[in-house]
């Protein structure tokens, strides 16, 4: 069968790297997209992906024109773009009273606009090939809100509305669009938390541990499968039971 081509944004990051490795291990050719990395960070990434079919591309996913160029390059070089994982994300936390416009803008641009920027250019090719998988990495913060994260929670909740609307538009074309809402996962983003905060979080998770990148990556790989075509417009919570609902 034709090898699926996957693009993973934030591909050098904690979750992104694991998603790239899991999709490549499942047989995909993977394009990891991230901001230009320092030589040390790039070397660490290259070591972690040794032997896997993963290619690194430097692109700022908050830049609409740069995303157009990226999608064009991937389709030209590899012949298709079948699986798009919108995973790049940043936090710029502050309570609303102290939040600068720049903090609001940066978080919306990277966490939400990026999904539009890439889908806008990738969806046409998926439609013409009759197959596509879009997987948006949201957050439990988008479901519950979080103190000091009005910008991040708004962007992550916005991803759900985007997911459901696009899912409806392309459902009849062989394309599924879903989001995943991780709880707390062990990555550089959460390692920056004070120990006391981490301990409080772990105590509140029914499963009794913080999530691992593999917990998220295996959910991405599941939704990306050819056989997952009947799941669309869904949000899959992967949070150790931290938020339960139906
Ligand atoms: P991370 O900081 O390790 O990785 C994020 C990656 O995105 C980094 O490599 C960064 O360079 C890249 N990036 C940032 N801005 C970019 C841009 N403009 N263009 C291209 N790349 C850019 O964070 P992570 O924990 O791996 O988070 C990945 C995703 O998961 C994010 O969307 C985050 O919001 C979400 N998430 C994480 C957790 C968690 O606990 N770690 C929980 C819920 C959701």
Boltz pocket constraint, residues with backbone or C-beta under 6 A from the ligand:
constraints:
  - pocket:
      binder: B
      contacts: [[A, 9], [A, 10], [A, 11], [A, 12], [A, 13], [A, 14], [A, 15], [A, 16], [A, 33], [A, 34], [A, 35], [A, 59], [A, 60], [A, 61], [A, 62], [A, 86], [A, 87], [A, 88], [A, 89], [A, 90], [A, 110], [A, 137], [A, 138], [A, 139], [A, 140], [A, 181], [A, 182], [A, 183], [A, 184], [A, 185], [A, 186], [A, 187], [A, 188], [A, 189], [A, 190]]
      max_distance: 6.0
